[in-house]
Amino acid sequence: MKKWLFILLSLFVYMNVWANKDSLSIAERNTQEGVNDTIDRMAEDFVEAYVVIADPAGESMYSVFGHACLRLTCPYYGLDCFYSYVSEDIEGKVFRFLVNDLKMGLVALTYDEYIQEYKVDGRGVRAYKLNLPPEVEVELCRICDQHVAEGLCLEYDYMKRGCTISIVHMINEAIAATNDKYSTQYGIKYPDWDESFGRTLREICYDSAPHDWNMFLGMPLVGGNVDSPNVPKEEKLIIPRDLVNVWQKSTIGGKNLLAQDSIVLLPSENLYEGNLISPLVIIILLLILSIANIFWGKPYFDWTILAIQAVLGLLMVWLLISPLPGSEWNWLIIPFNPLPALCWKWREKWAVPFAIVIVVWSIGMMFSPHRLVGTEHLLLAIIFVIVLVKPYIRKIFKV
């Protein structure tokens, strides 16, 4: 009987302490947290968090979708920081990029530093307020500062550590830390996912940016899991625009996760709509020339196409065995591989069978349930087919 009385008494004391934990003074609560001031760190306005979106640009592959980062302000201390994932500059370091030797990490920029970067290019910048619980915002500050202190120490991974998905991961990390620390049950409640999120990561990228030279050169760099539709939908939030659209329909703690209206930090001046001369235009021109060359019979045109095919082929082989992220099996290796260049002398024995393989591959790509390659790459493969069968067509037409 005494044992049961002791258990009931202990339970009563625990519940009383739990019920009155919020009645502690701000100073007492901060003392428990190891802070010696009387600022209420659980106040709604102690930390204000924003998702910041910058307009797309075309100078490099990572900017064709725009850029996303976190902005955290603390009016009590006059702090205003932009936390953005960046990598070492690839320019002049292509070899280090191909062997996956580049590093990336989170950096903190002041308001002026961040805005000036986009003002020079005339790119617009908008901020959307995050309605996170105060505990999560405080943890988010701690996590961001911790990642910044670590420096550029992470392997460059454009799929898992892109600017947009990194925001998702950091906020999930802050929510998990808050739940552990305060025994809360916070979590992002997503709406019913749009059918578009049944697409592959490659399709999402292909549909979300102008089909410029960056996309043409960048799409062959990734394969494997990028072409799987079974990636968790939250991990498909890799485009800034998609993040805003989905989070505006999501909730946390009973509140809308992201504000519907944006705060314009910098007006848009130069909207990027792709290169003046797109890859598709150039490749269609090459297609016309390849058809015309059946009658012209100029060998230097064939050698030009073979050189393009050989360079792409060497790149495909390297990506198949390289440590680059997302560079597993890539379907482009079928039409683009170095064997034709190596065996060109004996092409009479294999040209027609290989041309048939490429045609079948092209038809399969066009009717594939998921877009695996771009239209430009398909047309380039067809141009190579024309070069392979040109001697036989010339014989048929006695050119």
Secondary structure, DSSP 8 states (H G I E B T S, - for coil): -HHHHHHHHHHHHHHHHHHTGGGS-HHHHHHHTT--S---TTSTTTSEEEEEEE---SSSGGGTT-EEEEEEEETTTTEEEEEEEEE---TT-HHHHHTT--EEEEEEEEHHHHHHHHHTTT--EEEEEE---HHHHHHHHHHHHHHHHH-S-EE--TTTS-HHHHHHHHHHHHHHHHHHHH------B-----GGGGS-HHHHHHHSS---HHHHHHGGG--GGGG-TTS-GGGG--SHHHHHHHHTT-EETTEESB-SS-EEEE---S-----SS-HHHHHHHHHHHHHHHHHH--HHHHHHHHHHHHHHHHHHHHHHHS--TT-S--GGGTTS-SHHHHTGGGHHHHHHHHHHHHHHHHHHHHT-SS--S-HHHHHHHHHHHHHHHHHHHHHHTT-
